[in-house]
Amino acid sequence: MGWGKLFFTVGSVLSSLVASQIVPTEVHNTGFNSSFVLTEAQIKAGDLSDTLIQNVQNVMNFDRTQMAFGGPNEDDFYTLPALTNSTTLKPGQVLKVERITDPSAYAIPANTGLSRIMYTTINFNGTVIPTSGFILWPYAARTFGQALNETAKAPVVVWAHGTSGFFGPQAPSAHRSLWYDNSGPFALAEAGYAVFAPDFAGLGIGKSWDGSEIPHQYHATPATAHDAVYGLRAALETFPESLDNNWVAMGHSEGGGVAWAVAEVLHYEESEFADLVAGYKGVVAASPTTRVFTGPGYFMAPTVAQMLKSIFPSFEFSDWMTPIGVARLNLIKEIQGGIGVFTQVLANLTENVKEDFKDTWYVDAFSKLGDAGHKDFKGPILVLQGTADTYVPYDVTLETVEEAWTNYPNNDLNFLAAEGVGHVPVLRATRQFWQRWIDERFEGKPLAKKGGVRTDVAPLRKDEQYTKIINSFPLWAGLPQFGYEVVLPV
């Protein structure tokens, strides 16, 4: 056979092979696979304008589209297993395991895998409650200075997510892109880390065994930090063959405060978590919420209010909210709206929130109980903060860091300030620094400098050249006939 004919034959085979893999295309509306519509009663109760009606329906429909398997209200995984008379509940107990989660409903990176677990934790008051989380698996485990080893266990990063919402449907484990996509879990998994991420109690599983509501105790960081460490214990117990006992905690925004609070919990409850302290390597706290009520008032007041009665039984919405604000909080709970709905409905501070809400004793009391960053901690900690952050002000984070340097001078706390960078973009702008910092903790390298250290990062080019926001999101193409929407899908 001549070379020309051989090339023609091989080319024909390859062409046929490629052609057999190509599927038909169809028009695909990826944004609104839902048909949510507000009722007339809901519109009236919330006193919603035509613009607000349209905005809320758009957000609700998009959010529902982003739920894998219909979300926690439809996905059987989030159904609690029945208790028996012999069941003894303790925090950190595994309740249910989905070892192989079907990835077809998710927009996770190629050659990563997903598992989900249900386990027990404790709320702010110490009651044992169920919650859920996910594990994002790397293709190959990260190794440090050793030859490639296909049997190595993966080091773990406990990922604490930022605000997704306050009700069952907002669980990151049910979100097609796990809520933070390339800004957090994807980047870590692709670097070879197994990522365990708690949903935080109240997200995913909305009711306990007795039918009582499980509120998401937003910014009550001792509670959400326990969600993280008890979940790690459950994950290590469930996958001992794949997860290494060495771990780092990392989080952003609400989760940045949670990660910092993990370091506090390990300090004050070291005997309770001795098994986890042994493998603990440190914390990365990005844009951490350390003083809740310095954030935007229109957002912080109602989002904290929606759960505060679970901590202070005497609290009523009307202590902080106007009558229309109370009605709108009740409406959001009824439709189980996420962060996007909260932002739309409650953006008008003077209309929804009482001007003097900060004068109530609840604000100071909750801040003392819930704020992270003001107690002794088990370091090292790396704090990331953008100077242009409009949600967690740079000055507030700097003040918290300087307070920690003064009060705990023997602890290791690194502070990295990124010039001109905003709230979520700080994760991508500083990725090379925090990934190196995490790598070095697992490698056992000493910190370059002990104690309190500040590092400033400036843009390589003129600041105005850079984009300031994230303007795209991993697309869920779903069925093969929509694969043309994904660049280089195979």
Secondary structure, DSSP 8 states (H G I E B T S, - for coil): --HHHHHHHHHHHHHHHHHHH---------S--------HHHHHHHT--HHHHHHHHHHHHHHHHTBGGG-TTT-GGGS-----TT----TT-EEEEESS--GGG----TT-EEEEEEEEEE-TT--EEEEEEEEEE-SS---SSS---TT--EEEEEEE-----SSGGG-GGGBTTTTTGGGTHHHHHHTT-EEEEE--TTSS--B-TTS-B----TT-HHHHHHHHHHHHHHHHHH-TTTEEEEEEEEEETHHHHHHHHHHHHHHHTTTTTHHHHTTEEEEEEES--SSGGGS-HHHHHHHHHHHHTTT-TT--GGGTB-HHHHHHHHHHHHHT--HHHHHHHT--HHHHB-TTGGGSHHHHHHHHHH-SSSS---S-EEEEEETT-SSS-HHHHHHHHHHHHHH-TTS-EEEEEETT--TTTHHHHTHHHHHHHHHHHHHT---SS-SEEEEEE--SS-GGGS--S---------SGGGGGGSSS--
